[in-house]
C-alpha cells in the first residue's frame, strides 16, 4: 500500500468516526477522575482529516501548462 493510499484510508476512517459522533453527539463528562471531552475529540478528528487533505494535496502530481513567446 502506498503512502497516499494509507493517508486516504486514515481519512476515510476519520470521516466515518466524525459522521458517527456528529449523528449521535454526547456531552463531555468526568467519572472516577477520568475526563472525557467529546468536543476536544471532535476537534482532533477534524484536525486529522485536515492533515490528510494537506498530505494528499502535496502528494498528487501537478501539471503545469506554460507558453513561451519569441519575438
Backbone atoms as SQL, in Angstrom:
CREATE TABLE atoms (id INTEGER PRIMARY KEY, chain TEXT, resi INTEGER, resn TEXT, atom TEXT, x REAL, y REAL, z REAL);
INSERT INTO atoms VALUES
  (1, 'A', 1, 'UNK', 'N', 0.857, -1.169, 0.000),
  (2, 'A', 1, 'UNK', 'CA', 0.000, 0.000, 0.000),
  (3, 'A', 1, 'UNK', 'C', 0.906, 1.236, 0.000),
  (4, 'A', 2, 'UNK', 'N', 0.621, 2.191, -0.873),
  (5, 'A', 2, 'UNK', 'CA', 1.423, 3.410, -0.952),
  (6, 'A', 2, 'UNK', 'C', 1.073, 4.367, 0.188),
  (7, 'A', 3, 'UNK', 'N', 1.927, 5.358, 0.388),
  (8, 'A', 3, 'UNK', 'CA', 1.659, 6.360, 1.430),
  (9, 'A', 3, 'UNK', 'C', 0.336, 7.071, 1.159),
  (10, 'A', 4, 'UNK', 'N', 0.089, 7.425, -0.099),
  (11, 'A', 4, 'UNK', 'CA', -1.168, 8.112, -0.441),
  (12, 'A', 4, 'UNK', 'C', -2.380, 7.245, -0.126),
  (13, 'A', 5, 'UNK', 'N', -2.278, 5.962, -0.400),
  (14, 'A', 5, 'UNK', 'CA', -3.386, 5.051, -0.094),
  (15, 'A', 5, 'UNK', 'C', -3.589, 4.932, 1.414),
  (16, 'A', 6, 'UNK', 'N', -2.495, 4.906, 2.163),
  (17, 'A', 6, 'UNK', 'CA', -2.585, 4.829, 3.621),
  (18, 'A', 6, 'UNK', 'C', -3.247, 6.089, 4.174),
  (19, 'A', 7, 'UNK', 'N', -2.833, 7.242, 3.670),
  (20, 'A', 7, 'UNK', 'CA', -3.422, 8.505, 4.131),
  (21, 'A', 7, 'UNK', 'C', -4.898, 8.566, 3.754),
  (22, 'A', 8, 'UNK', 'N', -5.249, 8.097, 2.569),
  (23, 'A', 8, 'UNK', 'CA', -6.657, 8.079, 2.160),
  (24, 'A', 8, 'UNK', 'C', -7.468, 7.156, 3.072),
  (25, 'A', 9, 'UNK', 'N', -6.887, 6.032, 3.476),
  (26, 'A', 9, 'UNK', 'CA', -7.555, 5.119, 4.406),
  (27, 'A', 9, 'UNK', 'C', -7.772, 5.795, 5.762),
  (28, 'A', 10, 'UNK', 'N', -6.744, 6.476, 6.253),
  (29, 'A', 10, 'UNK', 'CA', -6.866, 7.202, 7.524),
  (30, 'A', 10, 'UNK', 'C', -7.965, 8.245, 7.424),
  (31, 'A', 11, 'UNK', 'N', -7.997, 8.970, 6.318),
  (32, 'A', 11, 'UNK', 'CA', -9.025, 9.997, 6.133),
  (33, 'A', 11, 'UNK', 'C', -10.418, 9.374, 6.116),
  (34, 'A', 12, 'UNK', 'N', -10.578, 8.285, 5.397),
  (35, 'A', 12, 'UNK', 'CA', -11.882, 7.609, 5.319),
  (36, 'A', 12, 'UNK', 'C', -12.341, 7.126, 6.697),
  (37, 'A', 13, 'UNK', 'N', -11.415, 6.546, 7.449),
  (38, 'A', 13, 'UNK', 'CA', -11.755, 6.069, 8.795),
  (39, 'A', 13, 'UNK', 'C', -12.122, 7.238, 9.710),
  (40, 'A', 14, 'UNK', 'N', -11.368, 8.327, 9.601),
  (41, 'A', 14, 'UNK', 'CA', -11.629, 9.511, 10.421),
  (42, 'A', 14, 'UNK', 'C', -12.990, 10.102, 10.092),
  (43, 'A', 15, 'UNK', 'N', -13.302, 10.208, 8.801),
  (44, 'A', 15, 'UNK', 'CA', -14.597, 10.750, 8.393),
  (45, 'A', 15, 'UNK', 'C', -15.752, 9.863, 8.860),
  (46, 'A', 16, 'UNK', 'N', -15.535, 8.562, 8.872),
  (47, 'A', 16, 'UNK', 'CA', -16.579, 7.646, 9.353),
  (48, 'A', 16, 'UNK', 'C', -16.847, 7.874, 10.840),
  (49, 'A', 17, 'UNK', 'N', -15.781, 8.052, 11.617),
  (50, 'A', 17, 'UNK', 'CA', -15.950, 8.315, 13.046),
  (51, 'A', 17, 'UNK', 'C', -16.615, 9.675, 13.252),
  (52, 'A', 18, 'UNK', 'N', -16.197, 10.683, 12.478),
  (53, 'A', 18, 'UNK', 'CA', -16.816, 12.005, 12.561),
  (54, 'A', 18, 'UNK', 'C', -18.315, 11.933, 12.284),
  (55, 'A', 19, 'UNK', 'N', -18.686, 11.196, 11.246),
  (56, 'A', 19, 'UNK', 'CA', -20.100, 11.053, 10.908),
  (57, 'A', 19, 'UNK', 'C', -20.866, 10.389, 12.046),
  (58, 'A', 20, 'UNK', 'N', -20.256, 9.391, 12.655),
  (59, 'A', 20, 'UNK', 'CA', -20.910, 8.670, 13.754),
  (60, 'A', 20, 'UNK', 'C', -21.111, 9.552, 14.981),
  (61, 'A', 21, 'UNK', 'N', -20.070, 10.287, 15.381),
  (62, 'A', 21, 'UNK', 'CA', -20.201, 11.059, 16.614),
  (63, 'A', 21, 'UNK', 'C', -21.000, 12.343, 16.423),
  (64, 'A', 22, 'UNK', 'N', -21.072, 12.849, 15.203),
  (65, 'A', 22, 'UNK', 'CA', -21.926, 14.024, 14.987),
  (66, 'A', 22, 'UNK', 'C', -23.381, 13.622, 14.814),
  (67, 'A', 23, 'UNK', 'N', -23.629, 12.394, 14.396),
  (68, 'A', 23, 'UNK', 'CA', -25.003, 11.904, 14.283),
  (69, 'A', 23, 'UNK', 'C', -25.591, 11.618, 15.663),
  (70, 'A', 24, 'UNK', 'N', -24.724, 11.218, 16.591),
  (71, 'A', 24, 'UNK', 'CA', -25.146, 10.906, 17.962),
  (72, 'A', 24, 'UNK', 'C', -24.247, 11.640, 18.947),
  (73, 'A', 25, 'UNK', 'N', -24.374, 12.969, 19.019),
  (74, 'A', 25, 'UNK', 'CA', -23.470, 13.721, 19.905),
  (75, 'A', 25, 'UNK', 'C', -23.666, 13.351, 21.371),
  (76, 'A', 26, 'UNK', 'N', -22.556, 13.407, 22.098),
  (77, 'A', 26, 'UNK', 'CA', -22.577, 13.080, 23.522),
  (78, 'A', 26, 'UNK', 'C', -21.984, 14.247, 24.293),
  (79, 'A', 27, 'UNK', 'N', -22.419, 14.426, 25.528),
  (80, 'A', 27, 'UNK', 'CA', -21.845, 15.502, 26.342),
  (81, 'A', 27, 'UNK', 'C', -20.475, 15.090, 26.900),
  (82, 'A', 28, 'UNK', 'N', -19.663, 16.086, 27.197),
  (83, 'A', 28, 'UNK', 'CA', -18.406, 15.812, 27.891),
  (84, 'A', 28, 'UNK', 'C', -18.732, 15.485, 29.340),
  (85, 'A', 29, 'UNK', 'N', -17.881, 14.687, 29.987),
  (86, 'A', 29, 'UNK', 'CA', -18.146, 14.300, 31.371),
  (87, 'A', 29, 'UNK', 'C', -16.856, 13.884, 32.078),
  (88, 'A', 30, 'UNK', 'N', -16.961, 13.780, 33.364),
  (89, 'A', 30, 'UNK', 'CA', -15.872, 13.269, 34.196),
  (90, 'A', 30, 'UNK', 'C', -16.463, 12.188, 35.092),
  (91, 'A', 31, 'UNK', 'N', -15.746, 11.070, 35.178),
  (92, 'A', 31, 'UNK', 'CA', -16.195, 9.980, 36.036),
  (93, 'A', 31, 'UNK', 'C', -14.962, 9.280, 36.612),
  (94, 'A', 32, 'UNK', 'N', -14.984, 9.083, 37.904),
  (95, 'A', 32, 'UNK', 'CA', -13.873, 8.433, 38.611),
  (96, 'A', 32, 'UNK', 'C', -12.522, 9.060, 38.259),
  (97, 'A', 33, 'UNK', 'N', -12.487, 10.383, 38.148),
  (98, 'A', 33, 'UNK', 'CA', -11.242, 11.081, 37.862),
  (99, 'A', 33, 'UNK', 'C', -10.832, 11.085, 36.404),
  (100, 'A', 34, 'UNK', 'N', -11.618, 10.446, 35.553),
  (101, 'A', 34, 'UNK', 'CA', -11.299, 10.426, 34.128),
  (102, 'A', 34, 'UNK', 'C', -12.183, 11.444, 33.414),
  (103, 'A', 35, 'UNK', 'N', -11.539, 12.315, 32.633),
  (104, 'A', 35, 'UNK', 'CA', -12.232, 13.364, 31.898),
  (105, 'A', 35, 'UNK', 'C', -12.426, 12.915, 30.453),
  (106, 'A', 36, 'UNK', 'N', -13.637, 13.021, 29.943),
  (107, 'A', 36, 'UNK', 'CA', -13.927, 12.702, 28.544),
  (108, 'A', 36, 'UNK', 'C', -14.515, 13.952, 27.904),
  (109, 'A', 37, 'UNK', 'N', -13.780, 14.509, 26.947),
  (110, 'A', 37, 'UNK', 'CA', -14.211, 15.727, 26.272),
  (111, 'A', 37, 'UNK', 'C', -14.530, 15.397, 24.815),
  (112, 'A', 38, 'UNK', 'N', -15.810, 15.298, 24.515),
  (113, 'A', 38, 'UNK', 'CA', -16.223, 14.963, 23.152),
  (114, 'A', 38, 'UNK', 'C', -15.911, 16.094, 22.190),
  (115, 'A', 39, 'UNK', 'N', -15.991, 17.345, 22.662),
  (116, 'A', 39, 'UNK', 'CA', -15.659, 18.477, 21.800),
  (117, 'A', 39, 'UNK', 'C', -14.190, 18.439, 21.382),
  (118, 'A', 40, 'UNK', 'N', -13.313, 18.113, 22.326),
  (119, 'A', 40, 'UNK', 'CA', -11.886, 18.002, 22.014),
  (120, 'A', 40, 'UNK', 'C', -11.639, 16.846, 21.048),
  (121, 'A', 41, 'UNK', 'N', -12.305, 15.738, 21.269),
  (122, 'A', 41, 'UNK', 'CA', -12.189, 14.581, 20.377),
  (123, 'A', 41, 'UNK', 'C', -12.634, 14.959, 18.968),
  (124, 'A', 42, 'UNK', 'N', -13.731, 15.693, 18.858),
  (125, 'A', 42, 'UNK', 'CA', -14.229, 16.154, 17.562),
  (126, 'A', 42, 'UNK', 'C', -13.189, 17.046, 16.885),
  (127, 'A', 43, 'UNK', 'N', -12.592, 17.975, 17.627),
  (128, 'A', 43, 'UNK', 'CA', -11.556, 18.858, 17.062),
  (129, 'A', 43, 'UNK', 'C', -10.342, 18.055, 16.593),
  (130, 'A', 44, 'UNK', 'N', -9.955, 17.049, 17.352),
  (131, 'A', 44, 'UNK', 'CA', -8.811, 16.214, 16.965),
  (132, 'A', 44, 'UNK', 'C', -9.104, 15.449, 15.672),
  (133, 'A', 45, 'UNK', 'N', -10.310, 14.936, 15.555),
  (134, 'A', 45, 'UNK', 'CA', -10.684, 14.226, 14.333),
  (135, 'A', 45, 'UNK', 'C', -10.704, 15.176, 13.132),
  (136, 'A', 46, 'UNK', 'N', -11.226, 16.375, 13.325),
  (137, 'A', 46, 'UNK', 'CA', -11.243, 17.364, 12.249),
  (138, 'A', 46, 'UNK', 'C', -9.821, 17.740, 11.838),
  (139, 'A', 47, 'UNK', 'N', -8.937, 17.890, 12.811),
  (140, 'A', 47, 'UNK', 'CA', -7.538, 18.202, 12.516),
  (141, 'A', 47, 'UNK', 'C', -6.879, 17.056, 11.748),
  (142, 'A', 48, 'UNK', 'N', -7.212, 15.833, 12.092),
  (143, 'A', 48, 'UNK', 'CA', -6.671, 14.676, 11.373),
  (144, 'A', 48, 'UNK', 'C', -7.149, 14.672, 9.922),
  (145, 'A', 49, 'UNK', 'N', -8.422, 14.939, 9.702),
  (146, 'A', 49, 'UNK', 'CA', -8.959, 14.989, 8.337),
  (147, 'A', 49, 'UNK', 'C', -8.290, 16.112, 7.543),
  (148, 'A', 50, 'UNK', 'N', -8.094, 17.272, 8.173),
  (149, 'A', 50, 'UNK', 'CA', -7.407, 18.388, 7.510),
  (150, 'A', 50, 'UNK', 'C', -5.972, 18.017, 7.163),
  (151, 'A', 51, 'UNK', 'N', -5.278, 17.356, 8.088),
  (152, 'A', 51, 'UNK', 'CA', -3.906, 16.916, 7.837),
  (153, 'A', 51, 'UNK', 'C', -3.861, 15.967, 6.634),
  (154, 'A', 52, 'UNK', 'N', -4.804, 15.046, 6.592),
  (155, 'A', 52, 'UNK', 'CA', -4.860, 14.103, 5.470),
  (156, 'A', 52, 'UNK', 'C', -5.053, 14.848, 4.153),
  (157, 'A', 53, 'UNK', 'N', -5.956, 15.820, 4.140),
  (158, 'A', 53, 'UNK', 'CA', -6.183, 16.617, 2.929),
  (159, 'A', 53, 'UNK', 'C', -4.902, 17.299, 2.468),
  (160, 'A', 54, 'UNK', 'N', -4.171, 17.884, 3.404),
  (161, 'A', 54, 'UNK', 'CA', -2.920, 18.570, 3.061),
  (162, 'A', 54, 'UNK', 'C', -1.885, 17.592, 2.522),
  (163, 'A', 55, 'UNK', 'N', -1.777, 16.441, 3.150),
  (164, 'A', 55, 'UNK', 'CA', -0.811, 15.444, 2.695),
  (165, 'A', 55, 'UNK', 'C', -1.167, 14.932, 1.299),
  (166, 'A', 56, 'UNK', 'N', -2.439, 14.687, 1.074),
  (167, 'A', 56, 'UNK', 'CA', -2.878, 14.185, -0.225),
  (168, 'A', 56, 'UNK', 'C', -2.700, 15.248, -1.309),
  (169, 'A', 57, 'UNK', 'N', -2.908, 16.513, -0.964),
  (170, 'A', 57, 'UNK', 'CA', -2.758, 17.597, -1.941),
  (171, 'A', 57, 'UNK', 'C', -1.305, 17.733, -2.393),
  (172, 'A', 58, 'UNK', 'N', -0.378, 17.516, -1.475),
  (173, 'A', 58, 'UNK', 'CA', 1.037, 17.638, -1.850),
  (174, 'A', 58, 'UNK', 'C', 1.547, 16.378, -2.534),
  (175, 'A', 59, 'UNK', 'N', 0.849, 15.281, -2.372),
  (176, 'A', 59, 'UNK', 'CA', 1.287, 14.025, -2.973),
  (177, 'A', 59, 'UNK', 'C', 0.804, 13.869, -4.412),
  (178, 'A', 60, 'UNK', 'N', -0.229, 14.623, -4.773),
  (179, 'A', 60, 'UNK', 'CA', -0.779, 14.486, -6.117),
  (180, 'A', 60, 'UNK', 'C', 0.138, 15.141, -7.137),
  (181, 'A', 61, 'UNK', 'N', 0.261, 14.524, -8.283),
  (182, 'A', 61, 'UNK', 'CA', 1.096, 15.142, -9.317),
  (183, 'A', 61, 'UNK', 'C', 0.478, 16.455, -9.795),
  (184, 'A', 62, 'UNK', 'N', 1.344, 17.382, -10.113),
  (185, 'A', 62, 'UNK', 'CA', 0.899, 18.684, -10.586),
  (186, 'A', 62, 'UNK', 'C', 1.342, 18.845, -12.024),
  (187, 'A', 63, 'UNK', 'N', 0.446, 19.308, -12.850),
  (188, 'A', 63, 'UNK', 'CA', 0.757, 19.528, -14.247),
  (189, 'A', 63, 'UNK', 'C', 0.661, 21.024, -14.521),
  (190, 'A', 64, 'UNK', 'N', 1.741, 21.588, -15.033),
  (191, 'A', 64, 'UNK', 'CA', 1.768, 22.999, -15.357),
  (192, 'A', 64, 'UNK', 'C', 1.794, 23.173, -16.868),
  (193, 'A', 65, 'UNK', 'N', 0.960, 24.064, -17.358),
  (194, 'A', 65, 'UNK', 'CA', 0.960, 24.393, -18.778),
  (195, 'A', 65, 'UNK', 'C', 1.540, 25.792, -18.923),
  (196, 'A', 66, 'UNK', 'N', 2.545, 25.902, -19.721),
  (197, 'A', 66, 'UNK', 'CA', 3.161, 27.210, -19.947),
  (198, 'A', 66, 'UNK', 'C', 3.251, 27.453, -21.442),
  (199, 'A', 67, 'UNK', 'N', 3.364, 28.670, -21.768),
  (200, 'A', 67, 'UNK', 'CA', 3.593, 29.012, -23.174),
  (201, 'A', 67, 'UNK', 'C', 4.683, 30.062, -23.225),
  (202, 'A', 68, 'UNK', 'N', 5.428, 30.023, -24.264),
  (203, 'A', 68, 'UNK', 'CA', 6.515, 30.970, -24.421),
  (204, 'A', 68, 'UNK', 'C', 6.232, 31.923, -25.568),
  (205, 'A', 69, 'UNK', 'N', 6.910, 33.002, -25.551),
  (206, 'A', 69, 'UNK', 'CA', 6.755, 33.999, -26.603),
  (207, 'A', 69, 'UNK', 'C', 8.126, 34.342, -27.127),
  (208, 'A', 70, 'UNK', 'N', 8.282, 34.211, -28.410),
  (209, 'A', 70, 'UNK', 'CA', 9.539, 34.632, -29.036),
  (210, 'A', 70, 'UNK', 'C', 9.215, 35.682, -30.078),
  (211, 'A', 71, 'UNK', 'N', 9.845, 36.819, -29.964),
  (212, 'A', 71, 'UNK', 'CA', 9.544, 37.893, -30.925),
  (213, 'A', 71, 'UNK', 'C', 10.099, 37.619, -32.307);
